Amino acid sequence: MKTSRPIRARIAPSAILQNYRLAKHHASSARAWAVVKANAYGHGLWRAVEALRGEADGFALLECENALALREAGVTQAILLLEGIFSGRDGRAVAEHGLTSVVHCREQLELLLGNTPAGAPLSLYIKLNTGMNRLGFTEATLPMAWQLLRPWPQAAVTLMTHFAEADGERGTAWQLARFRQMAGDWRGPVCLGNSAAILRHPQTHGDWVRPGIMLYGASPFAGQSAESLGLQTAMTLESAIIGVQDIAIGDRVGYGGTFTADRPMRIGIVACGYADGYPRHAPSGTPIAVMGQRTETVGRVSMDMLACDLTAIPQAGIGSPVTLWGDGAAGQVPADEVAAAAGTIAYELFCAVAPRVPVRVAGMDTE
């Protein structure tokens, strides 16, 4: 989509590839699912797949329809359905197109088996609930899963779980202990590590890991920057100044007058608002960069605009470039910092970028 409005999201596929390679470096003994769910965390499913097509061990997503689209496009790597199947049609597609399905409850396992031809190849991940308490078999229900699978000796089974606090002080040891207890004498493959576990908990690497947010250049840790982890920025949200106001002490800015000037100020208006995906709840003081200099937002974010402080950037004016987050020509503003200021996480920033925002792919002239 082309538009004269200056806002753009710039995507760097090369960064996604380098971040995948970093995940493989940390978990060198494991294969890695490239997690491309949620439209590759807002970066574009096809952009991420094309960036990783030559190296990814497999792709992990949610919708069977998207998995089939990858197959139709010639993607031959393993494809994992992270939430499993939702219909008999999905179940038939798993065997027909060589997909791998997570199963997390009896009903889902029965649906999958009931729609798989007898003797057909079957690849599935049995998900264990080790403390996340979202999806997964428990100690009480897991024996029933093994019972249902007895008539399917050809099934290729992997055990998996998901860590709730790999990025926090509690870590993964408590869930690993539960996993091992539930798995018993299991000697088959396991899939455990998410981005935080890949980077911080090598004991979780197992046979497969699932890098997600790290692929897109954001840190899974609240107290550690992406740069310090060696991650490269994959998305930059850019715009420009479209208006300038000189205000006096006591003047207020924006809806509700939530910001009051305590000195004479020069205010820049940026073509970006919550309809573009910028968080409405981002407070005054959220970092932003103009013409390569960091400054702060002021006042409440509007639907199509937000305000920033240009007082210390006298050379800035209408048309001056702005970096909302990422690594742009107007300066570096890590998405993690913007997210922290807004009381959220970079995952949400990336996924929330609106369809009306044009996307420019690094190295390509087209949008």
KETI-677772 format. One record per residue (C-alpha): residue number from 1; x, y, z. Coordinates in steps of 0.1 Angstrom, whole numbers. Example, Ala and Ser with C-alpha at 12.3 -4.5 7.8 and 13.67 -1.06 7.14 Angstrom:
KETI-677772
     n      xx      yy      zz
     1     123     -45      78
     2     137     -11      71
This chain:
KETI-677772
     n      xx      yy      zz
     1       0       0       0
     2      14      34     -10
     3       4      65       8
     4      18     101      10
     5      15     100      48
     6      50      97      61
     7      46      67      85
     8      63      35      75
     9      72       2      91
    10     106     -10      78
    11     113     -47      80
    12     148     -62      78
    13     146     -99      68
    14     183    -102      72
    15     180     -94     109
    16     154    -122     113
    17     179    -147      97
    18     207    -135     119
    19     186    -138     150
    20     176    -173     140
    21     213    -182     136
    22     219    -167     171
    23     192    -191     185
    24     209    -220     168
    25     243    -209     182
    26     229    -209     218
    27     211    -242     213
    28     237    -258     191
    29     227    -294     198
    30     190    -288     190
    31     169    -282     160
    32     149    -250     160
    33     113    -242     151
    34     111    -206     137
    35      79    -194     154
    36      60    -173     128
    37      26    -172     144
    38       6    -139     146
    39      18    -129     111
    40      54    -135     123
    41      48    -112     153
    42      36     -85     130
    43      66     -87     106
    44      47    -105      78
    45      45    -143      76
    46      58    -145      41
    47      87    -121      48
    48      98    -142      77
    49      94    -175      58
    50     114    -163      28
    51     141    -149      51
    52     145    -183      68
    53     135    -207      41
    54     170    -218      34
    55     180    -224      70
    56     151    -230      93
    57     146    -265     106
    58     109    -260     107
    59      82    -234     110
    60      57    -231     139
    61      24    -213     136
    62     -13    -216     147
    63     -36    -219     117
    64     -38    -250      95
    65     -48    -228      66
    66     -14    -209      68
    67       4    -242      71
    68     -12    -254      39
    69      -4    -222      22
    70      33    -228      31
    71      31    -263      16
    72      15    -250     -15
    73      43    -224     -19
    74      68    -253     -18
    75      80    -251      18
    76      93    -286      26
    77     105    -281      61
    78      86    -295      91
    79      56    -273     101
    80      42    -274     136
    81       6    -264     146
    82      12    -249     180
    83     -24    -251     192
    84     -31    -283     173
    85     -62    -289     153
    86     -96    -274     156
    87    -117    -295     132
    88    -117    -329     114
    89    -107    -311      83
    90     -75    -299     101
    91     -69    -335     112
    92     -71    -348      77
    93     -47    -322      65
    94     -21    -332      91
    95     -15    -366      76
    96     -21    -355      40
    97       4    -327      40
    98      30    -340      65
    99      22    -315      93
   100      31    -319     129
   101       3    -312     154
   102       4    -304     191
   103     -22    -322     211
   104     -31    -309     245
   105     -63    -327     256
   106     -82    -360     251
   107    -108    -344     228
   108     -81    -330     205
   109     -62    -363     204
   110     -94    -382     196
   111    -102    -357     168
   112     -68    -361     153
   113     -67    -399     154
   114    -103    -401     142
   115     -94    -382     110
   116     -61    -399     103
   117     -63    -429      80
   118     -52    -462      96
   119     -15    -468      90
   120      -8    -432      78
   121      23    -414      90
   122      15    -393     120
   123      37    -367     137
   124      25    -352     170
   125      36    -333     200
   126      21    -343     233
   127      19    -311     254
   128      24    -315     292
   129      10    -290     316
   130      39    -285     340
   131      27    -253     357
   132      17    -228     330
   133     -19    -240     334
   134     -31    -230     300
   135     -30    -261     278
   136     -16    -296     283
   137     -21    -330     298
   138     -17    -334     335
   139      -4    -363     355
   140     -40    -375     358
   141     -48    -373     321
   142     -15    -383     304
   143     -20    -421     309
   144     -52    -418     289
   145     -32    -402     260
   146      -8    -431     259
   147     -37    -455     259
   148     -53    -438     229
   149     -20    -440     210
   150     -14    -477     215
   151     -30    -486     182
   152      -7    -461     164
   153      28    -476     166
   154      38    -456     136
   155      32    -423     153
   156      63    -401     158
   157      58    -385     192
   158      76    -357     209
   159      69    -344     244
   160      67    -307     249
   161      59    -281     276
   162      59    -244     278
   163      78    -223     305
   164      59    -197     324
   165      88    -179     341
   166     119    -186     320
   167     124    -149     319
   168     121    -144     357
   169     137    -152     390
   170     118    -185     394
   171     133    -198     361
   172     127    -233     347
   173     140    -258     372
   174     106    -263     389
   175      89    -270     356
   176     117    -292     343
   177     113    -314     375
   178      76    -318     368
   179      82    -325     332
   180     107    -353     341
   181      83    -368     366
   182      55    -368     341
   183      77    -381     313
   184      89    -410     334
   185     112    -433     314
   186     105    -415     281
   187     136    -416     259
   188     121    -400     228
   189     125    -364     216
   190     115    -334     237
   191     108    -298     228
   192     111    -273     257
   193     129    -240     252
   194     113    -207     242
   195     134    -176     235
   196     141    -169     272
   197     151    -205     279
   198     173    -207     248
   199     193    -177     260
   200     194    -183     297
   201     187    -219     305
   202     208    -243     284
   203     196    -273     303
   204     162    -269     286
   205     174    -271     250
   206     165    -307     244
   207     160    -319     208
   208     140    -289     196
   209     137    -253     207
   210     111    -227     198
   211     126    -192     193
   212      99    -166     190
   213     104    -130     201
   214     141    -132     198
   215     138    -138     160
   216     123    -103     157
   217     151     -85     176
   218     134     -79     210
   219     146     -91     244
   220     126    -117     263
   221     140    -102     295
   222     127     -70     312
   223     161     -61     326
   224     184     -69     296
   225     185     -52     263
   226     183     -69     229
   227     216     -53     219
   228     234     -69     249
   229     220    -103     238
   230     234     -98     202
   231     199     -95     187
   232     194     -74     156
   233     164     -51     151
   234     139     -65     126
   235     112     -38     127
   236     116       0     127
   237      85      22     129
   238      93      56     113
   239      74      88     105
   240      79     125     104
   241      71     158     120
   242      40     173     105
   243      35     203     127
   244      53     225     153
   245      39     245     182
   246      56     270     205
   247      40     269     240
   248      44     289     272
   249      47     279     308
   250      14     265     319
   251       1     255     284
   252     -13     220     281
   253      -9     196     253
   254     -33     171     238
   255     -66     156     248
   256     -74     160     285
   257     -45     184     290
   258     -25     156     307
   259       8     174     300
   260      15     209     313
   261      46     228     302
   262      69     238     331
   263      90     260     308
   264      87     275     273
   265      87     245     249
   266      87     237     213
   267      64     208     205
   268      65     186     174
   269      35     167     161
   270      42     133     146
   271      21     114     121
   272      15      84     142
   273     -12      75     166
   274     -31      46     181
   275     -49      38     148
   276     -14      30     135
   277      -7       7     164
   278      12      30     187
   279       0      23     223
   280     -26      49     234
   281     -16      43     270
   282      21      54     264
   283      26      82     289
   284      45     115     285
   285      82     107     286
   286      81      76     263
   287     113      77     243
   288     113      88     206
   289     140     100     183
   290     139     130     159
   291     167     137     134
   292     190     113     153
   293     184     128     187
   294     164     111     215
   295     136     130     231
   296     103     122     247
   297      66     122     239
   298      43     147     256
   299       6     144     263
   300     -19     118     253
   301     -15      98     221
   302     -43     106     196
   303     -58      84     169
   304     -35      97     142
   305      -9     119     159
   306      13     122     190
   307      34     151     203
   308      70     152     213
   309      95     177     228
   310     116     195     202
   311     129     221     226
   312     165     207     225
   313     164     200     188
   314     160     235     173
   315     170     223     138
   316     139     200     137
   317     108     211     118
   318      81     200      95
   319      93     170      75
   320     120     160     100
   321     124     122     103
   322     111     104     134
   323     119      70     148
   324      90      57     170
   325     109      24     177
   326     137       5     161
   327     169      14     145
   328     161      42     120
   329     179      70     102
   330     164      93     128
   331     180      74     157
   332     178      42     177
   333     148      37     200
   334     147       0     212
   335     111     -13     210
   336     117     -28     245
   337     122       7     259
   338      90      20     243
   339      71     -10     255
   340      84      -7     291
   341      74      30     292
   342      39      20     280
   343      36      -8     305
   344      36     -35     279
   345      60     -57     259
   346      75     -55     225
   347      54     -85     213
   348      23     -63     216
   349      39     -34     198
   350      49     -55     168
   351      16     -74     166
   352      -4     -42     169
   353      10     -23     139
   354     -21     -15     119
   355     -28     -27      83
   356     -29      10      72
   357       8      14      79
   358      28       8      47
   359      57     -17      50
   360      90     -12      34
   361     114     -42      32
   362     150     -34      36
   363     169     -38       4
   364     138     -33     -17
   365     124      -1     -32
   366      88     -13     -33
   367      63     -12      -4
